[in-house]
Amino acid sequence: MAVSLLAAAAQLAPVFLDRDASTEKACMTIAEAGKAGARLIVFPETYLPGYPYWNLVRDPFTNKRTFFRRLFDQAVTLDSPTVKLLSDAARKAKCMAVVGINERDGGTLYNSQLIIDANGEVLGCRRKLVPTHHERMTWGRGDGVDLDIYDTSVGKLGALICFEHSNPLYRYAVQAQGEQIHVANWPGGMPWIDNIIDAAVRHYAFEGQCFVISTTGVLTQDIIDQFGESARGKLQPGGGCSAIVAPGGKILAKPEHDGETVLYAELDFDSIADMKEMVDSIGHYARPDVVQLHLTKTRRSPLIVTTG
């Protein structure tokens, strides 16, 4: 692992509910980041092919016949050409990518983070453990395997989605596995959670003594218009709350405007050691004789078949 590396946060809007067009945009962005020298790029929550904002502003019976059907059709399966395109883009750019997706597995959708190494290898696809509030009308739940970390070309990488950052047990379960870079994905266009995002990612960097690459989506007026009159006054364009944060909580990069942009920052890994000298939450500052966390890393199945 390098002593330092350039990381990127892609604060972008998808081509809403158009998987192929959004994938093309992502691949172009990965290529541009690679040319700029980035070795890691992070995309927003459910960038492919969009966040289900309609659950906030429309009734669920109408959504089932319109937006949910479109989302189900345009969601990503892990054996699809979409994943191959993203993997090829990462390999050609020599740039690791973490992409927020709507993952389809059987008849259920999941809010997931697709993790692709710089050689194009898919390292994993973790699912949000508990969809938040209105999201439960769209997504299923993850389980213990989704609190794993990944040995990557840029170091030990972990990830959580949106309000998963509110749960201290989730946070510590990831941090305690030796996390060096943390990925945080959020939707855009929800200004009422901007202060929560800022507090959560800066505290996470201090608490885990790690870098945080936090990326929000961008909600455009074109997307809002698709929801009709019910969205008027409830949703507004924007989403400029991304950030790249150093282990002590210092902001290394943040957007200059409320819209699409790609942030870049150099990650100096010596700063991790500097923070851990003071507070090592999984080492000298832990007290396992007093408090321990038990993590069960399994993927549960509703069917167990016994024969014989």
QUIPE-V435619 format. One line per field, one symbol per residue. burial: 1 if it has 24 or more other ideal C-beta (glycine too) atoms within 12 Angstrom, else 0. A space follows every 50 residues. Layout:
BEGIN
burial = ???
END
This chain:
BEGIN
burial = 00001111111111111110011011111111110101111111111111 11111111000010001101110111110101101111111011111111 11111000111111111101011111111111001011111100011111 01111111111111100001111111111111111111110011001101 11111111111111111111001101100010001111111111111110 01111001111111111110110011000011000000000000000000 00000000
END
